[in-house]
């Protein structure tokens, strides 16, 4: 017996509700919440236990095959850049170019660049000491400095691989990594600027004193500016160049073959890791410790991504997309639907990564109904989900508390400044995606 549209919709909503309830209220790990959701929607649309289990295994394995090495290498690159002091070198370089009078802008740009390979929460913790030191030295508003840094890190975390949400959505939707990095970084710039402008505005309206006794940001010898930037620039350059050669059919054959190898994300990120390794004090102990830390950190991310892939596979096996396509006209919503879905999931359960992974699993079978079942539409869908996953960051978001704890801002101030910043950056980013869709 084929389930009705009402039945399919009811159990889809129930599965999403369970994910939100278990992760937000009961603090259950997202892996188990997604796994439980697989069985709820599977049994709800009358799939057999064996069919559900097969879909879970295939979905989990498929996304691990595509994304496993990328996440591990991307995480390793971020850990090495934090340890070596490259992030601080990049921040100081940018600060010298912008001048002390524009310290909040310097932190916004630093957050954007450092955030390309480094997770937003780790990046904020690493740069927090420098952020406070600059606020004291320049007399800048601590709120302006904090929100500028936080939003600079945040926008790229939600939009650009190798960050796990964007990477998983790209694999699920079949989007080219190089194009997503290039266009995603471009789309993130207006969001970063908006976050910075809001930071300046809120910094004037509210006042916050920098705590005394700040920790020193001096950690011994630092790598050179060039060596600090290279581990970030080289992988992006390799991946982006390969994508450009793919678009250009008349390109040089030899160069095309070279960059088809170098531009493979696994190879490009490996090059970044090797470059980052040259910037640390090389001893057997510290290299072993850093690589172990990277692998352990990546493991927690991989199981969530794998469960997201499993959830998507169960939705595909249940043919929910076909039910919606035949019964509802979603084409008028277009890229607004992925945005709203990402926004609802993010606001409800707190994690941008879980929001994008879950949203991409739901959106994939609906692409024909949305009029987005082509290369352009899939790319725009991922960017729209990324914009939606920025908002609203509040008390159920771990990054919200990282910012609050390390900056010394209380919850009321955080809600007035950072939570609002997440709304305006998300809206402006979606508007940018919409304008982009008119010219693609």
HUNORQUI-V835440 format. One record per run of one state. SS is the DSSP state (a for helix, b for strand, c for the rest). FROM is the first residue (numbers start at 1). TO is the last residue. If there is no record, write none. Layout:
BEGIN
ss->SS from->FROM to->TO
ss->SS from->FROM to->TO
END
This chain:
BEGIN
ss->c from->1 to->4
ss->a from->5 to->25
ss->c from->26 to->29
ss->a from->30 to->44
ss->c from->45 to->48
ss->a from->49 to->84
ss->c from->85 to->85
ss->a from->86 to->98
ss->c from->99 to->99
ss->a from->100 to->114
ss->c from->115 to->119
ss->a from->120 to->138
ss->c from->139 to->141
ss->a from->142 to->159
ss->c from->160 to->163
ss->a from->164 to->173
ss->c from->174 to->176
ss->a from->177 to->205
ss->c from->206 to->224
ss->a from->225 to->247
ss->c from->248 to->252
ss->a from->253 to->262
ss->c from->263 to->264
ss->a from->265 to->277
ss->c from->278 to->283
ss->a from->284 to->317
ss->c from->318 to->319
ss->a from->320 to->327
ss->c from->328 to->334
ss->a from->335 to->349
ss->c from->350 to->351
ss->a from->352 to->364
ss->c from->365 to->366
ss->a from->367 to->370
ss->c from->371 to->374
ss->a from->375 to->388
ss->c from->389 to->397
ss->a from->398 to->407
ss->c from->408 to->410
ss->a from->411 to->439
ss->c from->440 to->440
END
